[in-house]
Amino acid sequence: MKTLVLGVGNLLLQDEGAGVRALEKFENKYRLPDGVELLDGGTSGLELLHQLDGRDRLVIVDVVRRGEPPGSVVRMAGEEVPAQFRQKISPHQLGIADLLATARLIGSLPEKLVLFGIEPKNLDTGLSMSDEVVKGLDQLVEMLARELDAQPI
Amino acid sequence: MATRITIDPVTRIEGHLRIDCEINQGKVTKAWSSGQMWRGIELILKDRDPREAWIYTQRICGVCTTVHAIASVRSVENALNLEVPLNAQYIRNMMIAAHAIQDHIVHFYHLSALDWVDVVSALKADPKKTAALAQSLSDWPLNSVQLFAETRDKLQNFTGSGQLGIFANGYWGHPAMILSPEMNLLATTHYLQALEIQRKANMIVSILGGKTPHIQNLAVGGVANPINTDSPSTLTMERLYYLKTLIDDLGRFVNEVYFQDVCAIGAAYKGWTAYGAGVTNYLSVPDFPMDVKSSVFDHPGGYIPGGNLKMFRPINNFQDDFIKKGVQESIKHSWYAGDWDRHPWEEETEPQYTDFQDNGKYSWVKAPTLHGQPAQVGPLANVLCMYAAGDAATRKYADKALATISSLAKEPVPMSALQSTIGRHAARAVRAAVLYETLQKQWQALMDNIARGDLRTCNQPVFPRGEIRGVGIHEAPRGMLSHWIVIKDGKIKNYQAVVPSTWNSGPRNGQDSPGPYEASLVGTPIADPEKPLEVLRTVHSFDPCLACAIHLVDKEHKEVVRIKAA
């Protein structure tokens, strides 16, 4: 299954960059299974459209604000994913919502959609993440590995 | 009785912008532009190595990553008086031009066309008539009856499924939408084709930059692309020729589709040449350096006060004190402690949030001025300045656009009509056509230089003890971008980015003069205060990108869009 794992977020806003940081952690701990590609998408939206071409599965990793304790991890799948991005859950939600809607319109939206979200604590300017999110990311990375059927290095 | 409307946030832009308008007798009489996020890049860069600043600055925004990387390395090179090898200039220039063309195409079709094009009306179009209309405008091979019919069916399925997706927030059927169903279908079809073509522009940037988003090939002093015509892991002849095919595909779309669509839609909406001029001081900076000292440029820059092209004052290089010493930012109406007008090198940023105060502080954006005056930046400023400077390509395409619009509108449309809401779209299309020629020119210059045996791509920077200052200037897709750096003993002491949207979306300045968005909205007719499409048309015409103007996430759960009429 051709899979794109897309980490999104702004590295300059502390916990906001958790989606990108998750991919870095994953890459250091697990062997990348065949057909799986990781992409640091930053805060881009439509610019990522061509990256979806020919994929069977899209796994997005992002911060998701649901009012849970910081560091809590959630997995969503299928139609829940675009629905989540249409609500205001992430500061770059408009970009990703547009990306998914446009991909659907032109027929390049991967059949399988998965979102791993982590609850942020600090979104102020800065490079380091909160302890809670750093801890939560370990759990997220394990869940991601199970999703992708990845073996530890 | 005045009606007050608040649009918060303005959608189909990057970042978070709030616009308030006071409406009297169907027209906007007063406007406020408020950036709702706060950026603090200087806090992150303090005490860091200037050679790595660009890696951080390109994370400010998800759309303009490349431009912040470019301006950052230029600021350090400017402080050090460091020369940049020719190959590096040409490679950077190609990335800049390709990125800008991509930005202009995406801005027109995907971020603003839906203010003018009624997608729902396109369902009523006759594909045959649409093809006849399209073929009267250009020779684009994808203007066939079959393709227009396919698009209509696709739209029918999409809207029939109840999932409007990207089209969900449109003002379909609004009285200010006046295009024929056929023109709407034509534009919607090209909307989809534009998605395809913008990838090619992205490919150019990623082949040269190693990755998009976030290019990886820059270095203070040049680029990190090794050029070796034989080795497959470097920039080879094969790759350079592949770039050429991408450049030509892009150029064909710009000339035969984008340029023509803007002229046709502009002619239909010629009434909008009367609105949205706003601040008519235009500032544009020279770009596309063609020598190692960054003193000779392919694109001229300058300043036009009061919309009068005869008063054009050229800006010849990055060392020009007119620009280097003339820029100030005011925080009188911004959420920072105090009330001052300061040069970016002298600024400090201490946030102080008050509520939204109509006559006091109401934005996270500062108000920049040039020699005390607000200025409009962006493709319109760029085209007017390059036209006034006598740039041949700009004259050719601007004259062509005006002739085409005049012929379609069946009345003369003069150069002055560009200074308007719809004129900003026309200027952007003119600039895209100019940039295609620039892209070809830079590609040829790179090939010729390699053929001369010059394979150098980087000069090593050396940092002196003591304090040095520099400015990195770039004519970005949204206008003049400047990064201001103070380096002490090899480390960053201060860093400020004065971004294009700061110039355009800034609040009232130290003299209480409104910024370009604010001034441009005054006089705009509003058919229905509950559906302020006309406000969005003018604001979107600037291509707002607020993520880098400011950046802090809104902490509360809010609806995606709130329009409050009170």
Interface residues (C-beta under 8 A of the other chain):
Chain A: N10 L11 L12 L13 E16 D40 G41 G42 T43 S44 G45 L46 E47 L48 L49 H50 R65 R86 Q87 K88 P91 H92 L94 G95 D98 L100 A101 T102 R104 L105 I106 L123 D124 T125 G126 L127
Chain B: T11 R12 E14 H16 M37 W38 R39 G40 I41 L43 I44 Y56 R59 I60 C61 G62 V63 T65 V106 H110 K154 F158 Q163 G165 I166 L192 L195 E196 Q198 R199 N202 M203 T212 P213 H214 A547 H551 L552 V553 D554 K555 H557 K558 E559 V560
